[in-house]
């Protein structure tokens, strides 16, 4: 009988601990939204502007998205539509401009259309986040050195606390002074720059690290 009572007591402690852990996790994610920037078909193999590692990044974003959905946390999809003269991808009405199936919006998840690299410029993003009392952003998407970076810096200026999931972003080779700068180097440089000065603009972690803490 004593053993049975002891086992029941132990089980009760375990269950109480699990409840406390879940409550702490939810508190940690209060006022936090997931931002998925420009994960659209043209950036994937077969698209008009294929990025290095877009599929891997897309799968990591999908995992983070699943966590937010499971915990009923806010998700914002950013969709770029090119309206500038001479644009060659993300053109209006094309399949390449559609959000990739890996992260297709679901239910009442917010979708915001932009026309500039900075997701806040001439969009309702700031107003929407403020209406939801969002203070913290988990940022993912493409391209690392263009739309992700410009959006993150703008978010900092608006007072948001930012975390970028580094391996949930992607870019491509660049050219400078007639020389090719590899996508991997561009990726590292821009993530290093935006997290400089004690993670001033954003803290950088990977998807597995983010999910392991939840």
Residue frames as a rotation matrix with the C-alpha (Angstrom) as fourth column:
UNK 1
0.565 0.825 0.000 0.00
0.825 -0.565 0.000 0.00
0.000 0.000 -1.000 0.00
UNK 2
0.419 -0.504 -0.755 2.85
0.174 -0.771 0.612 2.36
-0.891 -0.388 -0.235 0.87
UNK 3
-0.635 -0.696 0.334 4.47
0.413 0.059 0.909 1.67
-0.653 0.715 0.250 -2.49
UNK 4
-0.107 0.697 0.709 1.23
0.982 -0.039 0.186 2.45
0.157 0.716 -0.680 -4.30
UNK 5
0.804 0.414 -0.426 0.84
0.521 -0.836 0.171 5.75
-0.286 -0.360 -0.888 -2.45
UNK 6
0.018 -0.902 -0.431 4.48
0.156 -0.424 0.892 6.57
-0.988 -0.083 0.133 -3.10
UNK 7
-0.647 -0.233 0.726 4.03
0.703 0.186 0.686 5.90
-0.295 0.955 0.043 -6.83
UNK 8
0.359 0.860 0.362 0.90
0.915 -0.401 0.046 8.04
0.185 0.315 -0.931 -6.94
UNK 9
0.697 -0.168 -0.697 2.71
0.279 -0.832 0.479 10.86
-0.661 -0.529 -0.533 -5.14
UNK 10
-0.395 -0.918 0.010 5.67
0.276 -0.108 0.955 10.62
-0.876 0.380 0.296 -7.54
UNK 11
-0.400 0.337 0.852 3.37
0.916 0.109 0.386 10.65
0.037 0.935 -0.353 -10.55
UNK 12
0.681 0.712 -0.170 1.61
0.728 -0.684 0.050 13.69
-0.081 -0.158 -0.984 -9.14
UNK 13
0.296 -0.678 -0.673 4.90
0.124 -0.672 0.730 15.54
-0.947 -0.300 -0.115 -8.80
UNK 14
-0.659 -0.546 0.518 5.82
0.528 0.155 0.835 14.68
-0.536 0.824 0.186 -12.39
UNK 15
0.005 0.767 0.641 2.49
0.974 -0.148 0.170 15.92
0.225 0.624 -0.748 -13.71
UNK 16
0.773 0.247 -0.585 2.76
0.467 -0.845 0.261 19.12
-0.430 -0.475 -0.768 -11.66
UNK 17
-0.161 -0.937 -0.310 6.26
0.191 -0.338 0.922 19.69
-0.968 0.089 0.233 -13.02
UNK 18
-0.601 -0.013 0.799 5.02
0.787 0.168 0.594 19.23
-0.142 0.986 -0.090 -16.60
UNK 19
0.498 0.851 0.167 2.21
0.859 -0.511 0.041 21.73
0.120 0.123 -0.985 -16.04
UNK 20
0.595 -0.343 -0.727 4.66
0.225 -0.798 0.560 24.26
-0.772 -0.496 -0.398 -14.63
UNK 21
-0.520 -0.831 0.197 7.04
0.372 -0.013 0.928 23.77
-0.769 0.556 0.316 -17.56
UNK 22
-0.288 0.505 0.814 4.23
0.946 0.016 0.325 24.24
0.151 0.863 -0.482 -20.09
UNK 23
0.753 0.591 -0.289 3.06
0.643 -0.754 0.133 27.37
-0.139 -0.287 -0.948 -18.30
UNK 24
0.200 -0.779 -0.594 6.58
0.137 -0.579 0.804 28.79
-0.970 -0.242 -0.009 -18.31
UNK 25
-0.641 -0.416 0.645 6.97
0.642 0.168 0.748 28.02
-0.420 0.894 0.159 -22.02
UNK 26
0.193 0.810 0.554 3.73
0.946 -0.304 0.115 29.82
0.262 0.501 -0.825 -22.83
UNK 27
0.770 0.053 -0.636 4.78
0.376 -0.843 0.384 32.81
-0.516 -0.535 -0.669 -20.74
UNK 28
-0.251 -0.962 -0.106 8.11
0.327 -0.187 0.926 32.94
-0.911 0.198 0.362 -22.57
UNK 29
-0.738 -0.020 0.674 6.30
0.673 0.037 0.739 33.17
-0.040 0.999 -0.014 -25.91
UNK 30
0.296 0.858 -0.420 3.79
0.775 -0.472 -0.421 35.82
-0.559 -0.201 -0.804 -24.82
UNK 31
0.676 0.073 -0.733 3.58
-0.178 -0.949 -0.259 38.79
-0.715 0.306 -0.629 -27.19
UNK 32
-0.474 -0.880 0.007 5.61
-0.312 0.176 0.934 36.88
-0.823 0.441 -0.358 -29.79
UNK 33
0.722 0.676 -0.145 4.81
-0.357 0.185 -0.916 36.39
-0.593 0.713 0.375 -33.48
UNK 34
-0.126 -0.693 0.709 6.43
0.516 0.565 0.644 34.40
-0.847 0.448 0.287 -36.27
UNK 35
0.440 0.158 -0.884 7.32
-0.572 -0.710 -0.411 36.39
-0.693 0.686 -0.222 -39.36
UNK 36
0.033 -0.369 0.929 7.79
0.584 0.761 0.281 34.37
-0.811 0.533 0.241 -42.59
UNK 37
0.198 -0.050 -0.979 9.24
-0.416 -0.908 -0.038 36.61
-0.888 0.415 -0.200 -45.28
UNK 38
0.267 -0.065 -0.962 8.92
-0.945 -0.214 -0.248 35.89
-0.189 0.975 -0.118 -49.02
UNK 39
-0.608 -0.388 0.693 9.01
-0.255 0.922 0.293 32.10
-0.752 0.002 -0.659 -48.96
UNK 40
0.443 0.780 -0.441 7.68
-0.566 -0.138 -0.813 31.98
-0.695 0.610 0.380 -52.52
UNK 41
0.795 0.024 0.606 8.01
0.257 0.892 -0.372 29.56
-0.549 0.452 0.703 -55.41
UNK 42
0.894 -0.445 0.052 10.45
-0.122 -0.353 -0.928 31.62
0.432 0.823 -0.370 -57.50
UNK 43
0.279 -0.824 0.493 13.12
-0.958 -0.271 0.089 31.14
0.060 -0.497 -0.865 -54.81
UNK 44
0.269 -0.102 0.958 12.96
-0.371 0.907 0.201 27.34
-0.889 -0.409 0.206 -55.07
UNK 45
-0.732 -0.604 0.316 14.42
0.014 0.450 0.893 24.98
-0.681 0.658 -0.321 -57.72
UNK 46
-0.389 0.567 0.726 12.66
0.920 0.282 0.272 25.61
-0.050 0.774 -0.632 -61.02
UNK 47
0.606 0.619 -0.500 11.82
0.624 -0.760 -0.183 29.18
-0.494 -0.201 -0.846 -60.06
UNK 48
0.757 -0.227 0.612 13.10
0.419 -0.551 -0.722 32.36
0.502 0.803 -0.322 -61.67
UNK 49
0.243 -0.693 0.679 15.43
-0.643 -0.639 -0.423 33.30
0.727 -0.334 -0.601 -58.79
UNK 50
0.723 0.073 -0.687 16.56
0.263 0.891 0.371 30.07
0.639 -0.449 0.624 -57.14
UNK 51
0.510 -0.516 0.688 18.39
-0.814 -0.548 0.192 30.54
0.278 -0.659 -0.699 -53.85
UNK 52
-0.401 -0.727 -0.558 21.16
-0.302 0.680 -0.668 28.44
0.865 -0.100 -0.492 -52.35
UNK 53
-0.943 -0.046 -0.331 19.65
0.256 0.537 -0.804 26.15
0.215 -0.842 -0.495 -49.73
UNK 54
-0.568 0.782 0.256 16.08
-0.751 -0.620 0.228 27.37
0.337 -0.063 0.939 -50.14
UNK 55
0.184 0.666 -0.723 14.62
-0.224 0.745 0.629 23.88
0.957 0.047 0.286 -49.68
UNK 56
-0.367 -0.402 -0.839 16.54
0.701 0.473 -0.533 23.24
0.612 -0.784 0.109 -46.47
UNK 57
-0.995 0.011 0.095 15.61
-0.063 -0.824 -0.563 26.65
0.072 -0.567 0.821 -45.12
UNK 58
-0.329 0.942 -0.062 12.00
-0.703 -0.201 0.682 26.09
0.631 0.268 0.728 -46.14
UNK 59
0.126 0.331 -0.935 11.82
0.274 0.894 0.354 22.82
0.954 -0.300 0.022 -44.20
UNK 60
-0.715 -0.425 -0.555 13.25
0.649 -0.110 -0.753 24.50
0.259 -0.898 0.355 -41.11
UNK 61
-0.842 0.494 0.217 10.69
-0.507 -0.862 -0.009 27.27
0.183 -0.118 0.976 -41.40
UNK 62
-0.049 0.854 -0.518 8.00
-0.365 0.467 0.805 24.62
0.930 0.228 0.289 -41.70
UNK 63
-0.226 -0.108 -0.968 9.08
0.702 0.671 -0.239 23.08
0.676 -0.733 -0.075 -38.38
UNK 64
-0.963 -0.134 -0.232 9.01
0.257 -0.707 -0.659 26.43
-0.075 -0.695 0.715 -36.60
UNK 65
-0.601 0.799 -0.007 5.63
-0.655 -0.488 0.577 27.18
0.458 0.351 0.816 -38.18
UNK 66
-0.047 0.571 -0.819 4.25
0.154 0.815 0.559 23.87
0.987 -0.099 -0.126 -36.91
UNK 67
-0.628 -0.234 -0.742 5.30
0.752 0.060 -0.656 24.84
0.198 -0.970 0.138 -33.37
UNK 68
-0.958 0.282 -0.047 3.51
-0.264 -0.936 -0.235 28.19
-0.110 -0.212 0.971 -33.63
UNK 69
-0.312 0.891 -0.328 0.39
-0.573 0.098 0.813 26.53
0.757 0.442 0.480 -35.00
UNK 70
-0.216 0.177 -0.960 0.40
0.504 0.863 0.046 23.85
0.836 -0.474 -0.275 -32.31
UNK 71
-0.569 -0.111 -0.815 0.58
0.812 -0.232 -0.536 26.51
-0.129 -0.966 0.222 -29.62
UNK 72
0.417 0.865 0.279 -1.90
0.903 -0.429 -0.020 28.89
0.102 0.260 -0.960 -31.25
UNK 73
-0.076 -0.558 -0.827 0.67
0.476 -0.749 0.461 31.66
-0.876 -0.359 0.322 -31.57
UNK 74
0.686 0.445 -0.576 0.45
-0.184 -0.659 -0.729 34.49
-0.704 0.606 -0.370 -34.14
UNK 75
-0.221 -0.693 0.686 1.90
0.689 0.386 0.613 33.89
-0.690 0.609 0.392 -37.61
UNK 76
0.541 0.328 -0.775 2.40
-0.277 -0.800 -0.532 36.54
-0.794 0.502 -0.342 -40.29
UNK 77
0.118 -0.439 0.891 3.22
0.845 0.516 0.142 35.60
-0.522 0.736 0.432 -43.90
UNK 78
0.113 -0.150 -0.982 4.89
-0.333 -0.937 0.105 38.28
-0.936 0.315 -0.155 -46.01
UNK 79
0.266 0.073 0.961 4.36
0.779 0.571 -0.259 37.97
-0.568 0.818 0.095 -49.76
UNK 80
-0.386 -0.493 -0.779 6.36
-0.074 -0.826 0.559 40.10
-0.919 0.274 0.283 -52.18
UNK 81
0.519 0.487 0.703 4.78
0.736 0.164 -0.657 41.16
-0.435 0.858 -0.273 -55.45
UNK 82
-0.534 -0.838 -0.115 7.15
0.610 -0.476 0.633 42.91
-0.585 0.268 0.765 -57.86
UNK 83
0.649 0.757 0.078 5.79
0.633 -0.480 -0.607 46.12
-0.423 0.443 -0.791 -59.33
UNK 84
0.214 -0.659 -0.721 9.07
-0.234 -0.751 0.617 47.82
-0.948 0.036 -0.315 -60.21
UNK 85
0.802 0.068 -0.593 10.05
-0.589 -0.064 -0.805 48.23
-0.093 0.996 -0.011 -63.85
UNK 86
0.043 -0.825 -0.564 12.30
-0.796 0.313 -0.518 45.45
0.604 0.471 -0.643 -65.14
UNK 87
-0.084 -0.021 0.996 11.40
-0.853 0.518 -0.061 42.94
-0.515 -0.855 -0.062 -62.42
UNK 88
-0.387 -0.168 -0.907 11.95
-0.756 0.620 0.208 39.33
0.528 0.766 -0.367 -63.44
UNK 89
-0.662 0.191 -0.725 10.46
0.395 0.911 -0.120 37.34
0.638 -0.365 -0.678 -60.55
UNK 90
-0.623 0.571 -0.534 7.54
0.605 -0.080 -0.792 37.49
-0.496 -0.817 -0.296 -58.11
UNK 91
-0.963 0.269 0.030 5.54
-0.168 -0.682 0.712 38.97
0.211 0.681 0.702 -60.97
UNK 92
-0.440 0.870 0.224 1.81
-0.706 -0.181 -0.684 39.61
-0.555 -0.459 0.694 -60.37
UNK 93
0.502 0.836 -0.222 -0.44
-0.817 0.374 -0.439 36.69
-0.284 0.402 0.870 -61.28
UNK 94
0.056 -0.556 -0.830 2.38
-0.655 0.607 -0.450 34.15
0.753 0.569 -0.330 -61.71
UNK 95
0.830 0.219 -0.513 2.79
0.137 0.812 0.568 30.84
0.541 -0.542 0.644 -59.89
UNK 96
-0.108 -0.976 -0.191 6.31
0.630 0.081 -0.772 31.91
0.769 -0.204 0.606 -58.95
UNK 97
-0.529 -0.043 0.847 4.89
-0.382 -0.880 -0.283 34.66
0.757 -0.474 0.449 -56.78
UNK 98
0.566 0.821 -0.071 2.76
-0.341 0.311 0.887 32.27
0.750 -0.478 0.456 -54.75
UNK 99
0.138 -0.464 0.875 3.78
-0.984 0.034 0.173 31.23
-0.110 -0.885 -0.452 -51.23
UNK 100
-0.553 -0.484 -0.678 5.58
-0.610 0.790 -0.066 27.87
0.567 0.377 -0.732 -51.29
UNK 101
0.353 0.793 -0.497 3.52
-0.261 0.593 0.761 24.81
0.898 -0.139 0.417 -50.22
UNK 102
-0.377 -0.570 -0.730 5.94
0.558 0.489 -0.670 24.12
0.739 -0.660 0.134 -47.35
UNK 103
-0.850 0.003 -0.527 4.55
0.458 -0.490 -0.741 27.13
-0.260 -0.872 0.415 -45.50
UNK 104
-0.538 0.708 0.457 1.18
0.332 -0.320 0.887 27.78
0.775 0.629 -0.063 -47.13
UNK 105
-0.782 0.296 0.548 -0.98
-0.591 -0.632 -0.502 30.05
0.197 -0.716 0.669 -44.95
UNK 106
-0.613 0.584 -0.532 -3.62
0.522 0.805 0.283 28.24
0.594 -0.104 -0.798 -42.93
UNK 107
0.011 0.727 -0.687 -6.80
0.998 -0.045 -0.032 29.35
-0.054 -0.686 -0.726 -41.23
UNK 108
0.911 0.411 0.038 -6.71
0.410 -0.911 0.034 32.96
0.049 -0.015 -0.999 -40.08
UNK 109
0.042 -0.966 -0.256 -2.94
0.785 -0.127 0.606 33.42
-0.618 -0.227 0.753 -40.43
UNK 110
0.627 0.218 -0.748 -2.24
-0.050 -0.947 -0.317 36.94
-0.778 0.236 -0.583 -41.61
UNK 111
0.046 -0.594 0.803 -0.87
0.968 0.224 0.110 37.49
-0.245 0.773 0.586 -45.14
UNK 112
0.538 0.040 -0.842 0.63
0.060 -0.998 -0.009 40.87
-0.841 -0.046 -0.539 -45.94
UNK 113
0.569 -0.302 0.765 1.64
0.821 0.151 -0.551 41.88
0.051 0.941 0.334 -49.47
UNK 114
0.376 -0.523 -0.765 4.65
0.114 -0.793 0.598 44.15
-0.920 -0.312 -0.239 -49.89
UNK 115
0.939 -0.072 0.338 6.42
0.332 -0.083 -0.940 45.79
0.096 0.994 -0.054 -52.82
UNK 116
0.443 -0.831 0.336 9.70
-0.673 -0.556 -0.488 46.78
0.592 -0.010 -0.806 -51.15
UNK 117
-0.286 -0.639 -0.714 12.39
0.053 0.733 -0.678 44.80
0.957 -0.232 -0.176 -49.31
UNK 118
-0.974 -0.030 0.223 11.38
-0.211 -0.224 -0.952 46.29
0.079 -0.974 0.212 -45.94
UNK 119
-0.603 0.771 -0.206 8.19
0.670 0.629 0.393 44.49
0.432 0.099 -0.896 -44.93
UNK 120
-0.233 0.502 -0.833 7.03
0.753 -0.449 -0.481 47.55
-0.616 -0.739 -0.274 -42.96
UNK 121
-0.848 -0.210 -0.486 7.26
-0.055 -0.877 0.477 49.98
-0.527 0.431 0.732 -45.84
UNK 122
-0.552 0.712 -0.434 3.82
-0.831 -0.424 0.360 50.97
0.072 0.560 0.825 -47.15
UNK 123
-0.448 0.470 -0.760 2.16
0.144 0.877 0.458 47.93
0.882 0.096 -0.461 -45.57
UNK 124
0.463 0.708 0.534 -0.10
-0.526 -0.265 0.808 47.29
0.713 -0.655 0.250 -42.58
UNK 125
0.075 -0.463 -0.883 2.50
0.396 0.826 -0.400 45.16
0.915 -0.320 0.245 -40.78
UNK 126
-0.875 -0.466 0.132 3.31
0.085 -0.416 -0.905 47.59
0.477 -0.781 0.404 -37.97
UNK 127
-0.367 0.826 0.428 -0.34
-0.878 -0.459 0.134 48.39
0.308 -0.327 0.894 -37.32
UNK 128
0.457 0.556 -0.694 -1.24
-0.352 0.830 0.433 44.69
0.817 0.046 0.575 -37.30
UNK 129
-0.240 -0.642 -0.728 1.54
0.499 0.562 -0.660 43.73
0.833 -0.521 0.185 -34.86
UNK 130
-0.920 -0.083 0.383 0.65
-0.229 -0.680 -0.697 46.58
0.319 -0.729 0.606 -32.55
UNK 131
-0.030 0.994 0.105 -3.02
-0.864 -0.079 0.498 45.56
0.503 -0.075 0.861 -32.62
UNK 132
0.602 0.169 -0.781 -1.95
0.050 0.967 0.248 42.12
0.797 -0.188 0.574 -31.37
UNK 133
0.837 -0.328 0.438 0.34
-0.542 -0.385 0.747 43.64
-0.076 -0.863 -0.500 -28.72
UNK 134
0.795 -0.605 -0.027 3.35
0.562 0.753 -0.342 41.89
0.228 0.257 0.939 -30.29
UNK 135
0.813 -0.581 -0.042 6.69
-0.461 -0.686 0.563 42.85
-0.356 -0.438 -0.825 -28.76
UNK 136
-0.190 -0.899 0.394 8.93
-0.445 0.437 0.782 40.03
-0.875 -0.027 -0.483 -29.98
UNK 137
0.658 0.365 -0.659 9.48
-0.745 0.182 -0.642 38.70
-0.114 0.913 0.391 -33.51
UNK 138
-0.003 -0.597 0.802 10.82
0.076 0.799 0.596 35.34
-0.997 0.063 0.043 -34.60
UNK 139
0.428 0.127 -0.895 12.03
-0.726 -0.541 -0.424 36.12
-0.538 0.831 -0.139 -38.11
UNK 140
-0.172 -0.413 0.894 12.51
0.336 0.829 0.448 33.64
-0.926 0.377 -0.004 -40.96
UNK 141
0.772 0.635 0.022 12.52
0.175 -0.179 -0.968 33.85
-0.611 0.751 -0.249 -44.73
UNK 142
-0.114 -0.714 0.691 14.34
0.904 0.214 0.371 34.99
-0.413 0.666 0.621 -47.85
UNK 143
0.420 -0.871 -0.255 16.60
0.397 0.429 -0.811 36.63
0.816 0.239 0.526 -48.95
UNK 144
0.341 -0.327 -0.881 18.83
0.940 0.099 0.327 36.93
-0.020 -0.940 0.341 -45.90
UNK 145
-0.551 -0.763 -0.338 20.75
0.734 -0.635 0.240 39.99
-0.397 -0.116 0.910 -47.07
UNK 146
-0.808 0.333 0.486 17.83
0.133 -0.701 0.701 41.86
0.574 0.631 0.521 -48.62
UNK 147
0.031 0.955 0.296 14.29
-0.249 -0.279 0.927 41.50
0.968 -0.102 0.229 -47.26
UNK 148
0.504 0.105 -0.857 15.16
0.697 0.536 0.476 39.66
0.510 -0.838 0.196 -44.04
UNK 149
-0.475 -0.787 -0.394 17.86
0.875 -0.378 -0.301 42.15
0.088 -0.488 0.868 -43.11
UNK 150
-0.793 0.159 0.588 15.94
-0.002 -0.966 0.259 45.29
0.609 0.204 0.766 -44.03
UNK 151
0.284 0.957 -0.055 12.83
-0.036 0.067 0.997 44.09
0.958 -0.281 0.053 -42.20
UNK 152
0.317 -0.234 -0.919 14.82
0.879 0.436 0.193 43.16
0.356 -0.869 0.344 -39.10
UNK 153
-0.753 -0.655 -0.066 16.55
0.640 -0.706 -0.303 46.53
0.152 -0.271 0.951 -38.91
UNK 154
-0.498 0.665 0.557 13.23
-0.256 -0.726 0.638 48.32
0.829 0.175 0.532 -39.36
UNK 155
0.452 0.680 -0.577 11.65
0.330 0.474 0.816 46.14
0.828 -0.560 -0.010 -36.67
UNK 156
-0.212 -0.630 -0.747 14.42
0.967 -0.027 -0.252 47.16
0.139 -0.776 0.615 -34.27
UNK 157
-0.920 -0.151 0.362 13.76
0.164 -0.986 0.004 50.84
0.356 0.063 0.932 -35.02
UNK 158
-0.087 0.970 0.227 10.10
-0.359 -0.243 0.901 50.27
0.929 -0.003 0.370 -34.20
UNK 159
-0.152 -0.068 0.986 11.06
-0.975 -0.155 -0.161 48.79
0.164 -0.986 -0.043 -30.83
UNK 160
0.852 0.469 -0.230 10.65
-0.445 0.883 0.153 45.07
0.275 -0.028 0.961 -31.45
UNK 161
0.008 -0.805 0.593 12.94
-0.749 0.388 0.537 42.47
-0.663 -0.449 -0.600 -29.91
UNK 162
0.591 0.237 -0.771 14.10
-0.795 0.332 -0.508 40.23
0.135 0.913 0.385 -32.76
UNK 163
-0.072 -0.597 0.799 15.32
-0.338 0.768 0.544 36.67
-0.938 -0.231 -0.258 -33.12
UNK 164
0.257 0.081 -0.963 16.35
-0.964 0.097 -0.249 35.35
0.073 0.992 0.103 -36.54
UNK 165
0.621 -0.087 0.779 16.34
-0.073 0.983 0.168 31.61
-0.780 -0.161 0.604 -37.14
UNK 166
-0.082 -0.799 -0.596 19.58
-0.676 -0.395 0.622 31.56
-0.732 0.454 -0.508 -39.11
UNK 167
-0.925 -0.299 0.234 19.12
-0.068 0.737 0.672 28.23
-0.374 0.606 -0.702 -40.88
UNK 168
-0.011 0.953 0.304 15.55
0.809 0.188 -0.558 29.24
-0.588 0.239 -0.773 -41.74
UNK 169
0.599 0.093 -0.795 16.87
-0.317 -0.885 -0.342 31.92
-0.735 0.457 -0.501 -44.09
UNK 170
0.170 -0.542 0.823 18.60
0.775 0.589 0.228 31.69
-0.609 0.599 0.520 -47.48
UNK 171
0.437 -0.087 -0.895 20.27
-0.426 -0.897 -0.120 33.79
-0.792 0.434 -0.429 -50.15
UNK 172
0.884 -0.168 0.436 22.35
0.452 0.546 -0.706 33.38
-0.119 0.821 0.558 -53.32
UNK 173
-0.135 -0.987 0.088 25.77
0.961 -0.109 0.254 34.23
-0.241 0.119 0.963 -54.75
UNK 174
0.837 0.299 -0.457 26.52
0.211 -0.949 -0.234 37.94
-0.504 0.099 -0.858 -55.11
UNK 175
0.291 -0.763 0.577 29.03
0.899 0.012 -0.437 39.84
0.326 0.646 0.690 -57.22
UNK 176
0.894 -0.100 -0.436 31.34
0.128 -0.876 0.464 42.62
-0.428 -0.471 -0.771 -56.04
UNK 177
0.262 -0.820 -0.510 34.14
-0.720 -0.518 0.463 44.25
-0.643 0.246 -0.725 -58.04
UNK 178
0.195 -0.109 -0.975 33.80
-0.907 0.357 -0.221 41.58
0.372 0.928 -0.029 -60.69
UNK 179
-0.830 -0.505 -0.237 34.25
-0.358 0.808 -0.467 38.76
0.427 -0.303 -0.852 -58.19
UNK 180
0.128 0.899 -0.418 31.70
-0.125 0.433 0.893 36.23
0.984 -0.062 0.168 -56.98
UNK 181
-0.662 -0.183 0.727 30.88
-0.735 -0.032 -0.677 36.16
0.147 -0.983 -0.113 -53.29
UNK 182
-0.752 0.321 -0.575 29.50
0.162 0.936 0.312 32.74
0.639 0.141 -0.756 -52.40
UNK 183
0.180 0.955 0.235 26.04
-0.191 -0.200 0.961 32.50
0.965 -0.218 0.147 -50.89
UNK 184
0.475 -0.038 -0.879 27.42
0.743 0.552 0.378 30.81
0.471 -0.833 0.290 -47.76
UNK 185
-0.596 -0.767 -0.238 29.75
0.792 -0.512 -0.333 33.77
0.134 -0.387 0.912 -47.17
UNK 186
-0.576 0.502 0.645 26.99
-0.167 -0.845 0.508 36.29
0.800 0.185 0.571 -47.80
UNK 187
0.438 0.805 -0.399 24.78
0.175 0.359 0.917 34.39
0.882 -0.472 0.016 -45.35
UNK 188
0.178 -0.456 -0.872 27.38
0.963 0.261 0.060 34.33
0.201 -0.851 0.485 -42.59
UNK 189
-0.782 -0.583 0.221 28.42
0.548 -0.812 -0.201 37.93
0.297 -0.036 0.954 -43.08
UNK 190
-0.387 0.699 0.601 24.95
-0.260 -0.708 0.656 39.39
0.885 0.098 0.456 -42.93
UNK 191
0.616 0.589 -0.524 23.86
0.318 0.423 0.849 37.29
0.721 -0.689 0.073 -39.96
UNK 192
-0.106 -0.752 -0.651 27.08
0.984 0.013 -0.175 38.23
0.140 -0.660 0.739 -38.17
UNK 193
-0.815 -0.241 0.527 26.55
0.279 -0.960 -0.008 41.90
0.508 0.140 0.850 -38.95
UNK 194
-0.046 0.906 0.421 22.96
-0.264 -0.418 0.869 42.07
0.963 -0.071 0.258 -37.80
UNK 195
0.774 0.275 -0.571 23.82
0.412 0.467 0.783 40.32
0.482 -0.841 0.248 -34.52
UNK 196
-0.275 -0.955 0.107 26.86
0.576 -0.253 -0.777 42.51
0.770 -0.152 0.620 -33.84
UNK 197
-0.644 -0.094 0.760 27.21
-0.394 -0.811 -0.434 44.71
0.656 -0.578 0.485 -30.75
UNK 198
-0.935 0.212 0.285 25.63
-0.180 0.410 -0.894 42.19
-0.306 -0.887 -0.345 -28.42
UNK 199
-0.586 0.731 0.350 22.78
0.809 0.547 0.215 41.13
-0.034 0.409 -0.912 -30.70
UNK 200
-0.847 0.187 -0.497 21.75
-0.044 -0.958 -0.285 44.74
-0.529 -0.220 0.819 -31.17
UNK 201
-0.500 0.668 -0.551 19.37
-0.862 -0.323 0.391 44.16
0.083 0.671 0.737 -34.06
UNK 202
0.609 0.718 -0.337 18.68
-0.676 0.692 0.251 40.47
0.414 0.075 0.907 -33.59
UNK 203
-0.070 -0.522 0.850 19.70
-0.700 0.633 0.331 37.34
-0.711 -0.572 -0.410 -31.76
UNK 204
0.058 0.028 -0.998 20.66
-0.907 0.418 -0.041 34.52
0.416 0.908 0.050 -34.15
UNK 205
-0.283 -0.130 0.950 19.84
-0.577 0.814 -0.061 30.89
-0.766 -0.566 -0.306 -33.37
UNK 206
-0.869 0.027 -0.495 19.10
-0.419 0.492 0.763 27.81
0.264 0.870 -0.416 -35.47
UNK 207
-0.014 0.985 -0.175 15.81
-0.685 0.118 0.719 25.96
0.728 0.130 0.673 -35.79
UNK 208
0.120 0.020 -0.993 16.79
0.389 0.919 0.066 22.98
0.913 -0.394 0.103 -33.65
UNK 209
-0.847 -0.464 -0.258 17.98
0.434 -0.325 -0.840 25.28
0.306 -0.824 0.477 -30.87
UNK 210
-0.661 0.678 0.323 14.73
-0.679 -0.723 0.128 27.23
0.320 -0.134 0.938 -30.96
UNK 211
0.240 0.838 -0.490 12.59
-0.516 0.538 0.666 24.10
0.822 0.093 0.562 -30.89
UNK 212
-0.217 -0.393 -0.894 14.65
0.468 0.761 -0.449 22.39
0.857 -0.516 0.018 -28.19
UNK 213
-0.985 -0.166 0.039 13.82
0.061 -0.555 -0.830 25.18
0.160 -0.815 0.557 -25.75
UNK 214
-0.439 0.891 0.116 10.09
-0.815 -0.449 0.367 24.86
0.379 0.067 0.923 -26.29
